[in-house]
Amino acid sequence: MNIIILGAGQVGSSLAELLVNDNNDITIVDLDNASLQRLQDRLDINTVHGHASHPDVLIQAGLEYADMLIAATQNDETNICACQIAHILFKTTTKIARVRGSGYLQHPELFNREFSTDAIPIDVLISPEGLVTDYILQLISYPGSLQVIDFAEGKVRLVAMRAHNGGPLVGKKIAELKNHLPNRVGFRIVAIYRQDEVVMPTGDVTIRVGDEVFFIAEPRDVHVIVEEFRREKQKKARNIMIAGGGHIGFNLAKNLENNHQVKIIDHNIGRAREIAEVLEKAIIIHGDVSDKDLLIEENIDEIDLFVAVTNRDEANIISAMLAKKLGVRRVIALVNNQSYLELIHLNSIDIAISADRITTNNLLHYMRQGDTVRAFTLRRGAAEAMEIIVHGSENSSKLIGKTLIEIDWPKDITIGCIVRDNKVLFAHRDLVIEAEDHVVLFLTDRARIDEITQLFMAEERRSWFS
């Protein structure tokens, strides 16, 4: 695909790095020459220096031939204007805009062309802050989880867990696991990472202490399975402290304050007063999130979960590590710098999340050929989970009418389940694929993506892309 990305900031850079590795032609537009040069030095991309919403700059970037425009600058108005220009000048097929302002987001009718032909022509709105908030809320819902991702409109969830010493399922072979769960509970392990090495989840593999286990299950059963990987039942976080009262911190508190004891710390007195006027139950504290004395004064030892979501990576890392040292059971830190993420993987922070990566993941399926409706990178970009619709007939498809064991699947993938007529069917060798099935699968090697998408395409569509 020919893709133009507006903005060479963290979101734009992350998108470029991911998409160029998938053999797309990428052009980035930005006013900062230094940022463009840094990207061009390490990625095979084109760059254009200029204002992202100026028609002449967009034309210079190749807008006429673009399949997709991703407007990801820091300015909402620039992003909206660029999409409008792309629509008017060249009817660009897919226009994606990063929009952060709540004033815009509270009026979705502005962008819904089904509601009005006069609506702003943006096909996909992305709000990194909203995506991060939802992601953290999912993690809070399942204590001990490392990742929680929905597929098939929430009918099935992919969950990552660490196997702990003494957990009922730890030390058991995968083929034996179902014997240790209630009869109604269905799930399937799709990947295991052991000391950063991939272990394919065959029936004779034994779950070991420290394994990072990815499984899929229906939402109602996730809690039961999560507890089986732990030595003792982990209570839901009751007392939560949030470092940072920006968009993410505020929205987290707003969603949590009715069912949790919530405290927010923010260094800006004006912002602290502003959110105190809106939130009804949360306690707002003015101060430095990395001030040890302040944390102790606020009874950090009674906190179940500490979430660091300021707009500074360093503050998030330091405050989260300090909270952990002071006795908090679980800490989550928002960290966007990729170099920091690699380091954090080795220390005491339980979960480090990246707004850029979460945002990118919510756009991935738009960049896939075929009928991918959901895609999510995992393990810091090394693996990927996908949901793909099977189209065609037995005559035009390589999959329809065949059992899973009869299909010549690419190496390094695991089929998790099929969602058919709102029912979740966990994968087994004799399960037959039918037209319009939603297949959820896991790839330990993202280099196999092209093989997967080609396999799922009906014959007539393969000829279009060949």
MARDO-567367 format. One line per 5 residues: for each residue x, y, z of C-alpha. Coordinates in nm, 4 decimals, padded with zeros to 6 digits. Layout:
# MARDO-567367
X,Y,Z; ...
***
This chain:
# MARDO-567367
00.0000,00.0000,00.0000; 00.1004,00.3620,-00.0530; 00.0554,00.5269,00.2869; 00.1124,00.8891,00.3849; 00.1668,00.9603,00.7538
00.1337,01.3158,00.8786; 00.3456,01.3789,01.1863; 00.6854,01.2346,01.2751; 00.6141,01.2267,01.6490; 00.5885,00.9126,01.8585
00.2662,00.7837,01.7015; 00.3736,00.8609,01.3451; 00.7199,00.7130,01.3968; 00.5820,00.3939,01.5522; 00.3365,00.3516,01.2668
00.6096,00.4050,01.0088; 00.8385,00.1490,01.1700; 00.5681,-00.1155,01.1846; 00.4210,-00.0530,00.8407; 00.7481,-00.0317,00.6497
00.8358,-00.3765,00.7821; 00.5184,-00.5045,00.6161; 00.6431,-00.3932,00.2721; 00.4332,-00.0780,00.2416; 00.5519,00.2400,00.0681
00.5598,00.5032,00.3420; 00.5917,00.8814,00.3170; 00.6074,01.0960,00.6315; 00.5325,01.4688,00.6422; 00.6521,01.6931,00.9232
00.7809,02.0442,00.9938; 01.0769,01.9134,01.1940; 01.3654,01.8315,00.9598; 01.5670,01.6689,01.2364; 01.2897,01.4205,01.3164
01.2479,01.3355,00.9489; 01.6206,01.2805,00.9070; 01.6376,01.0484,01.2086; 01.3577,00.8375,01.0635; 01.5100,00.8305,00.7168
01.8456,00.7222,00.8589; 01.6997,00.4010,00.9977; 01.3918,00.3297,00.7841; 01.3394,00.2851,00.4110; 01.0814,00.5642,00.3787
01.0238,00.8904,00.1954; 01.0004,01.2181,00.3818; 00.8560,01.5579,00.2961; 00.9285,01.8728,00.4945; 00.6289,02.1014,00.5249
00.2976,02.1785,00.6908; 00.0783,01.8692,00.6988; -00.2450,02.0435,00.5973; -00.1098,02.2466,00.3046; -00.2373,02.1107,-00.0286
00.0935,02.1635,-00.2099; 00.2801,01.9694,00.0602; 00.0299,01.6830,00.0476; 00.0549,01.6705,-00.3312; 00.4342,01.6633,-00.3053
00.3979,01.3674,-00.0658; 00.2079,01.1757,-00.3354; -00.1493,01.2194,-00.2128; -00.2828,01.1552,-00.5634; -00.1552,00.7953,-00.5477
-00.2084,00.7266,-00.1774; -00.4256,00.4360,-00.0653; -00.4349,00.5709,00.2874; -00.3737,00.8948,00.4762; -00.2970,00.8784,00.8483
-00.3107,01.2242,01.0058; -00.1261,01.1854,01.3370; 00.0135,01.5298,01.4133; -00.0261,01.6815,01.7604; -00.2863,01.9267,01.6291
-00.6475,01.8089,01.5885; -00.7362,02.0852,01.3454; -00.4408,02.0051,01.1194; -00.5419,01.6389,01.1104; -00.9071,01.7155,01.0355
-00.8183,01.9692,00.7654; -00.5744,01.7293,00.5947; -00.8417,01.4593,00.5684; -01.0865,01.7112,00.4238; -00.8315,01.8156,00.1615
-00.7518,01.4530,00.0739; -01.1201,01.3844,00.0189; -01.1831,01.6923,-00.1941; -00.8729,01.6709,-00.4118; -00.8333,01.2971,-00.4708
-01.1098,01.1067,-00.2879; -00.8400,00.9214,-00.0931; -00.9803,00.5771,-00.0075; -00.9023,00.5594,00.3651; -00.8515,00.8642,00.5857
-00.7535,00.8169,00.9504; -00.7202,01.1073,01.1921; -00.5830,01.1369,01.5421; -00.8302,01.3529,01.7355; -00.7767,01.4167,02.1060
-01.0072,01.7050,02.1922; -01.3101,01.5967,02.3932; -01.5113,01.8732,02.2274; -01.4795,01.6849,01.8970; -01.5139,01.3351,02.0415
-01.8382,01.4241,02.2195; -01.9983,01.4932,01.8819; -01.9420,01.1826,01.6664; -02.2068,01.3058,01.4249; -01.9453,01.5530,01.2975
-01.7608,01.2625,01.1362; -02.0417,01.0175,01.0576; -02.1155,01.0457,00.6856; -02.4009,00.7959,00.7226; -02.5650,01.0527,00.9504
-02.4996,01.3441,00.7128; -02.3326,01.3829,00.3745; -02.1958,01.7122,00.5058; -01.9999,01.5361,00.7828; -01.6221,01.5693,00.7911
-01.4824,01.2941,00.5636; -01.2782,01.0924,00.8137; -01.3136,00.7149,00.7970; -01.1484,00.6332,01.1287; -01.1017,00.8499,01.4376
-00.8274,00.7507,01.6793; -00.7865,00.8887,02.0291; -00.4688,00.7494,02.1903; -00.5767,00.8626,02.5357; -00.9109,00.6845,02.5066
-00.7490,00.3662,02.3762; -00.4950,00.3604,02.6607; -00.7691,00.4198,02.9185; -00.9742,00.1261,02.7873; -00.6642,-00.0943,02.7781
-00.5753,-00.0224,03.1418; -00.9348,-00.0774,03.2534; -00.9223,-00.4253,03.0969; -00.6019,-00.5047,03.2870; -00.7616,-00.3891,03.6118
-01.0603,-00.6166,03.5462; -00.8353,-00.9248,03.5437; -00.5849,-00.9052,03.8319; -00.2531,-01.0622,03.7363; -00.3064,-01.0398,03.3596
-00.0304,-00.8977,03.1412; -00.2437,-00.8279,02.8328; -00.6156,-00.8487,02.7573; -00.7371,-00.8148,02.3986; -01.0885,-00.8549,02.2622
-01.1744,-01.0309,01.9366; -01.5027,-01.0912,01.7546; -01.6614,-00.7823,01.9107; -01.5844,-00.9035,02.2617; -01.7112,-01.2609,02.2214
-01.3636,-01.3996,02.2843; -01.0602,-01.2637,02.4719; -00.6899,-01.3237,02.4390; -00.5192,-01.3033,02.7783; -00.1525,-01.3227,02.8727
-00.0641,-01.4588,03.2182; 00.2519,-01.5424,03.4109; 00.2496,-01.8965,03.5542; 00.3230,-01.8830,03.9291; 00.4642,-02.1459,04.1595
00.1794,-02.3351,04.3236; -00.0816,-02.2483,04.0596; -00.3181,-02.5461,04.0046; -00.2444,-02.5601,03.6293; 00.1318,-02.5124,03.6671
00.3285,-02.8357,03.6251; 00.0503,-02.9934,03.4185; 00.0635,-03.0934,03.0521; -00.1579,-02.8882,02.8202; -00.3568,-03.1991,02.7284
-00.4438,-03.2443,03.0984; -00.5522,-02.8887,03.1759; -00.9205,-02.9306,03.0933; -00.9434,-03.2020,03.3606; -00.8601,-02.9433,03.6272
-01.1281,-02.6919,03.5295; -01.5095,-02.6932,03.5639; -01.6802,-02.8698,03.2727; -01.8403,-02.5578,03.1344; -01.5072,-02.3719,03.1029
-01.3559,-02.3774,02.7558; -01.0235,-02.2260,02.6565; -00.7230,-02.2833,02.4363; -00.3576,-02.1980,02.4902; -00.2205,-02.0391,02.1735
00.1381,-01.9547,02.2745; 00.3933,-01.9976,02.5507; 00.7058,-01.7884,02.5992; 00.9722,-01.9392,02.8204; 01.2698,-01.7119,02.8958
01.1960,-01.5291,02.5684; 01.1966,-01.8549,02.3725; 00.8808,-01.9662,02.1888; 00.7301,-02.2977,02.2954; 00.4607,-02.4222,02.0586
00.1589,-02.5299,02.2705; 00.1246,-02.8969,02.1818; -00.0584,-03.1344,02.4124; 00.2551,-03.2847,02.5673; 00.4069,-02.9473,02.6682
00.4156,-02.8885,03.0449; 00.3372,-02.5447,03.1920; 00.6363,-02.4282,03.3973; 00.6800,-02.1607,03.6618; 00.7632,-01.8288,03.4950
00.6067,-01.9173,03.1594; 00.4205,-01.6364,02.9861; 00.1037,-01.8097,02.8704; -00.1354,-01.6706,02.6081; -00.4823,-01.8246,02.6074
-00.8195,-01.7444,02.4543; -01.1527,-01.7880,02.6285; -01.4994,-01.6434,02.6446; -01.5136,-01.3391,02.8764; -01.7266,-01.5196,03.1377
-01.4522,-01.7827,03.1884; -01.1404,-01.5661,03.1922; -01.1450,-01.5051,03.5685; -01.1571,-01.8787,03.6431; -00.8628,-01.9573,03.4166
-00.6516,-01.6645,03.5374; -00.6823,-01.7842,03.8979; -00.5671,-02.1333,03.8004; -00.2251,-01.9981,03.7018; -00.1718,-01.8403,04.0429
-00.0893,-01.9946,04.3806; -00.3606,-01.8011,04.5604; -00.6673,-01.6120,04.4528; -00.5760,-01.2534,04.3789; -00.8249,-00.9962,04.4962
-00.9336,-00.7186,04.2678; -00.7545,-00.3920,04.3352; -00.9584,-00.1913,04.5840; -00.7234,00.0970,04.6564; -00.5780,00.2533,04.3422
-00.3348,00.5411,04.3122; -00.2978,00.7200,03.9785; 00.0099,00.9272,03.9025; -00.0894,01.2011,03.6589; -00.4168,01.3875,03.6224
-00.4098,01.4362,03.2451; -00.6663,01.2916,03.0034; -00.5766,00.9295,03.0813; -00.5491,00.9696,03.4581; -00.8703,01.1699,03.4775
-01.0702,00.9227,03.2657; -00.9362,00.6272,03.4624; -01.0431,00.7890,03.7874; -01.3837,00.8768,03.6456; -01.4417,00.5119,03.5464
-01.3087,00.3694,03.8724; -01.4159,00.6049,04.1499; -01.7587,00.4507,04.2125; -01.6248,00.1006,04.2806; -01.2716,00.1704,04.4052
-01.0901,00.3991,04.6453; -00.9011,00.6252,04.4037; -00.6293,00.8835,04.4615; -00.4759,01.1020,04.1884; -00.1462,01.2869,04.2235
-00.0709,01.5728,03.9848; 00.2117,01.8294,03.9981; 00.0046,02.1075,03.8408; -00.2079,02.2867,04.1011; -00.4403,02.4275,03.8358
-00.5069,02.0861,03.6857; -00.5528,01.9330,04.0310; -00.8208,02.1889,04.1136; -00.9859,02.1434,03.7751; -01.0321,01.7677,03.8068
-01.1293,01.7977,04.1746; -01.4308,02.0006,04.0649; -01.5463,01.7235,03.8297; -01.4653,01.3991,04.0105; -01.7072,01.3188,04.2920
-01.5321,01.0554,04.5032; -01.1664,01.0409,04.4011; -00.9117,01.2144,04.6245; -00.6963,01.4677,04.4392; -00.3441,01.5377,04.5664
-00.1142,01.8150,04.4490; 00.2484,01.7028,04.4470; 00.5381,01.5224,04.2797; 00.4595,01.1600,04.1885; 00.8218,01.0594,04.2555
00.8341,01.2199,04.6025; 00.8913,00.9293,04.8425; 00.7775,01.1242,05.1479; 00.4535,01.2221,04.9759; 00.3787,00.8615,04.8793
00.4424,00.7428,05.2341; 00.2266,01.0238,05.3723; -00.0548,00.9098,05.1414; -00.0316,00.5539,05.2776; 00.1295,00.3968,04.9731
00.1609,00.0714,05.1703; -00.2200,00.0355,05.1569; -00.2384,00.0746,04.7776; -00.3232,-00.2377,04.5730; -00.2475,-00.0892,04.2316
-00.0312,00.2048,04.1242; -00.0824,00.3415,03.7711; 00.1695,00.5964,03.6390; 00.0272,00.7848,03.3397; 00.1913,01.1287,03.3398
00.3143,01.2705,03.0089; 00.6786,01.1996,03.1035; 00.8257,00.8514,03.0666; 01.0942,00.9157,03.3266; 00.8421,01.0241,03.5917
00.6281,00.7190,03.5211; 00.9217,00.4790,03.5477; 01.0675,00.6305,03.8644; 00.7346,00.6643,04.0468; 00.6273,00.3100,03.9520
00.9568,00.1593,04.0682; 00.9385,00.3609,04.3896; 00.5805,00.2474,04.4534; 00.6845,-00.1136,04.4032; 00.9728,-00.0715,04.6468
00.7330,00.0792,04.9021; 00.5134,-00.2287,04.8939; 00.2535,-00.1854,04.6196; 00.1585,-00.5297,04.4894; 00.1120,-00.4299,04.1254
00.2332,-00.1326,03.9231; 00.1566,-00.0223,03.5680; 00.3585,00.2450,03.3877; 00.2896,00.4277,03.0618; 00.6170,00.4351,02.8674
00.6502,00.5324,02.5023; 01.0267,00.5370,02.4510; 01.1082,00.1979,02.2976; 01.4558,00.1930,02.4522; 01.3041,00.2334,02.7961
01.0538,-00.0442,02.7258; 01.3330,-00.2939,02.6646; 01.4987,-00.2004,02.9956; 01.1744,-00.2089,03.1922; 01.1141,-00.5638,03.0732
01.4008,-00.6646,03.3023; 01.3057,-00.4789,03.6213; 01.0355,-00.4585,03.8871; 00.7597,-00.2814,03.6929; 00.4824,-00.5351,03.6378
00.3387,-00.3928,03.3161; 00.4779,-00.1231,03.0876; 00.2348,-00.0046,02.8219; 00.2943,00.2135,02.5190; 00.0291,00.4532,02.3910
00.1938,00.4456,02.0495; 00.1838,00.0679,02.0289; -00.1772,00.0507,02.1490; -00.2767,00.3148,01.8929; -00.0877,00.1378,01.6151
-00.2507,-00.1940,01.7013; -00.5948,-00.0419,01.6664; -00.5071,00.0572,01.3099; -00.3263,-00.2575,01.1968; -00.6205,-00.4323,01.0348
-00.6702,-00.1395,00.7952; -00.3241,-00.2135,00.6506; -00.3851,-00.5833,00.5913; -00.4858,-00.7317,00.2599; -00.7863,-00.9617,00.2591
-01.0453,-00.9649,00.5345; -00.8550,-00.9056,00.8578; -01.0910,-00.7374,01.1037; -00.8573,-00.7281,01.4053; -00.4816,-00.7466,01.4459
-00.2653,-00.6885,01.7500; 00.1113,-00.7107,01.7911; 00.2381,-00.8842,02.1027; 00.5687,-00.9435,02.2784; 00.6991,-00.5964,02.1883
00.6149,-00.6470,01.8203; 00.7592,-00.9960,01.7751; 00.4253,-01.1813,01.7513; 00.0757,-01.1029,01.6314; -00.2807,-01.2154,01.6963
-00.5325,-01.1817,01.4139; -00.9028,-01.2228,01.3460; -00.9791,-01.3014,00.9815; -01.3107,-01.3674,00.8066; -01.3276,-01.6628,00.5682
-01.4984,-01.5631,00.2427; -01.5817,-01.7555,-00.0726; -01.6998,-02.1112,-00.1339; -01.5494,-02.4593,-00.1410; -01.4558,-02.3947,-00.5044
-01.2828,-02.0605,-00.4507; -01.1368,-02.1006,-00.0995; -00.8461,-02.3142,00.0207; -01.0111,-02.3405,00.3627; -01.3890,-02.3806,00.3332
-01.5134,-02.7370,00.3768; -01.1847,-02.8627,00.5207; -01.1011,-02.9687,00.8727; -00.8233,-02.7800,01.0504; -00.5918,-03.0803,01.0257
-00.6395,-03.1014,00.6474; -00.5175,-02.7456,00.5859; -00.1516,-02.6766,00.5087; -00.1040,-02.3988,00.7631; 00.2115,-02.1850,00.7570
00.4705,-02.2711,01.0190; 00.4654,-02.0960,01.3597; 00.0909,-02.0297,01.3845; -00.1725,-02.1607,01.6234; -00.5445,-02.1539,01.5490
-00.7277,-02.0428,01.8617; -01.0953,-02.0570,01.7798; -01.3653,-01.9958,01.5241; -01.6578,-01.7635,01.5935; -01.9631,-01.8751,01.3967
-02.3143,-01.7354,01.4377; -02.2111,-01.5707,01.7658; -02.0838,-01.9044,01.9043; -01.7205,-01.9626,02.0028; -01.5820,-02.2956,01.8741
-01.2388,-02.3745,02.0159; -00.9994,-02.5219,01.7646; -00.9575,-02.9005,01.7341; -00.8297,-03.1132,01.4498; -01.1753,-03.2164,01.3185
-01.3349,-02.8703,01.3217; -01.4564,-02.7851,00.9694; -01.4228,-02.4269,00.8410; -01.7327,-02.2703,00.6868; -01.7902,-01.9538,00.4856
-01.8108,-01.6346,00.6972; -01.6328,-01.7940,00.9931; -01.4208,-01.5565,01.2022; -01.0901,-01.7321,01.2690; -00.8769,-01.6108,01.5603
-00.5136,-01.7167,01.5313; -00.1732,-01.6450,01.6814; 00.1527,-01.5979,01.4890; 00.4813,-01.6307,01.6744; 00.6586,-01.5005,01.3619
00.5101,-01.1880,01.2008; 00.6984,-01.2648,00.8799; 00.4188,-01.5164,00.8090; 00.1488,-01.2498,00.7765; 00.1525,-01.2435,00.3960
00.1217,-01.6232,00.3820; -00.1770,-01.6097,00.6149; -00.3625,-01.3364,00.4271; -00.3066,-01.5132,00.0937; -00.4314,-01.8410,00.2383
-00.7544,-01.6788,00.3567; -00.8308,-01.4970,00.0310; -01.0855,-01.6419,-00.2073; -00.9415,-01.7272,-00.5492; -01.0841,-01.4220,-00.7265
-00.9418,-01.1863,-00.4631; -00.5970,-01.3501,-00.4762; -00.5862,-01.2651,-00.8459; -00.6600,-00.8984,-00.7669; -00.3612,-00.8721,-00.5326
-00.1202,-01.0801,-00.7422
***
